[in-house]
Amino acid sequence: MTSPGFRAAHPDDAEKAALLHADSWRRHYRGAYADSFLDSDVVADRRSAWSSRLAAPANSMTAIAEDNTGLVGPNPDPGLGISGRRPPYPEVCAAAGYG
């Protein structure tokens, strides 16, 4: 596995971001969200959110982290971090094997 690189997200990234995000929520948010929600179609929920976010960025930019295996994390508004670049959602990267 190589270190992830970053690029601007495109609307066609919504499905992969949704799958990774839903997997992350199911792994890391048990107890924070109701099991009934996490066991339902979380992918559809995240697909809707990511499709909307990437179709109409509204004065923001989403970066995608990728390595040689594919998408490892979405990062809305990457310029909000301490060093000027916030890492992708930590729980999403953990689900992909980083962090």
C-alpha positions as CSV (number, residue, x, y, z in Angstrom):
1,M,0.0,0.0,0.0
2,T,1.4,3.4,-1.0
3,S,0.9,6.7,0.8
4,P,-2.3,8.3,-0.3
5,G,-2.3,11.2,-2.8
6,F,-4.9,13.9,-3.0
7,R,-7.0,15.2,-5.9
8,A,-10.2,17.2,-6.3
9,A,-13.3,15.1,-6.1
10,H,-15.8,14.9,-8.9
11,P,-19.5,13.9,-8.9
12,D,-18.6,10.4,-10.2
13,D,-16.7,9.8,-6.9
14,A,-20.0,9.9,-4.9
15,E,-20.6,6.1,-5.0
16,K,-17.1,5.1,-3.8
17,A,-17.2,7.8,-1.1
18,A,-20.6,6.6,0.0
19,L,-19.5,3.0,0.2
20,L,-16.4,3.8,2.2
21,H,-18.2,6.3,4.5
22,A,-21.0,3.8,5.2
23,D,-18.5,1.1,6.0
24,S,-16.7,3.5,8.3
25,W,-19.8,4.4,10.2
26,R,-20.8,0.8,10.7
27,R,-17.3,0.0,12.1
28,H,-16.8,3.1,14.2
29,Y,-20.1,4.6,15.2
30,R,-21.8,1.7,17.0
31,G,-23.2,3.2,20.2
32,A,-23.1,6.7,18.8
33,Y,-25.8,6.0,16.2
34,A,-28.7,3.6,16.6
35,D,-28.0,0.0,15.5
36,S,-31.2,0.1,13.6
37,F,-29.9,3.0,11.5
38,L,-26.4,1.4,11.0
39,D,-28.0,-1.9,10.0
40,S,-30.3,-0.2,7.5
41,D,-29.3,1.1,4.1
42,V,-26.6,3.5,5.3
43,V,-25.1,3.4,1.8
44,A,-28.2,5.1,0.4
45,D,-28.1,7.8,3.1
46,R,-24.4,8.5,2.4
47,R,-24.9,8.2,-1.4
48,S,-27.5,11.0,-1.2
49,A,-25.2,13.2,0.9
50,W,-22.1,12.7,-1.3
51,S,-24.0,13.0,-4.5
52,S,-25.5,16.4,-3.4
53,R,-22.2,17.6,-1.9
54,L,-20.2,16.7,-5.1
55,A,-22.8,17.9,-7.6
56,A,-23.1,21.4,-6.0
57,P,-20.0,22.3,-4.1
58,A,-21.3,25.7,-2.9
59,N,-18.0,27.6,-2.5
60,S,-16.2,24.6,-1.1
61,M,-13.9,21.9,-2.4
62,T,-13.7,18.2,-1.5
63,A,-10.4,16.4,-1.8
64,I,-10.2,12.7,-2.4
65,A,-7.4,10.6,-0.9
66,E,-6.3,7.7,-3.1
67,D,-3.6,5.2,-3.0
68,N,-2.7,2.3,-5.4
69,T,-5.8,0.4,-4.2
70,G,-8.3,3.2,-4.9
71,L,-10.2,5.7,-2.8
72,V,-9.2,5.8,0.9
73,G,-11.0,8.9,2.1
74,P,-13.0,12.0,1.2
75,N,-12.2,15.3,2.8
76,P,-14.7,18.2,2.5
77,D,-13.1,21.6,2.7
78,P,-9.5,20.5,3.0
79,G,-8.2,24.0,3.8
80,L,-9.6,24.0,7.4
81,G,-6.8,22.2,9.1
82,I,-4.1,23.4,11.5
83,S,-1.4,23.2,8.8
84,G,-3.7,24.4,6.1
85,R,-4.7,20.9,5.0
86,R,-7.0,18.8,7.2
87,P,-6.6,15.0,6.7
88,P,-9.5,13.0,5.4
89,Y,-12.1,11.9,8.0
90,P,-10.0,9.8,10.4
91,E,-12.6,7.1,10.8
92,V,-12.9,6.7,7.1
93,C,-9.1,6.3,6.6
94,A,-9.1,3.8,9.5
95,A,-11.7,1.8,7.7
96,A,-9.4,1.8,4.6
97,G,-6.4,0.7,6.7
98,Y,-4.8,4.1,7.4
99,G,-4.4,5.5,10.9
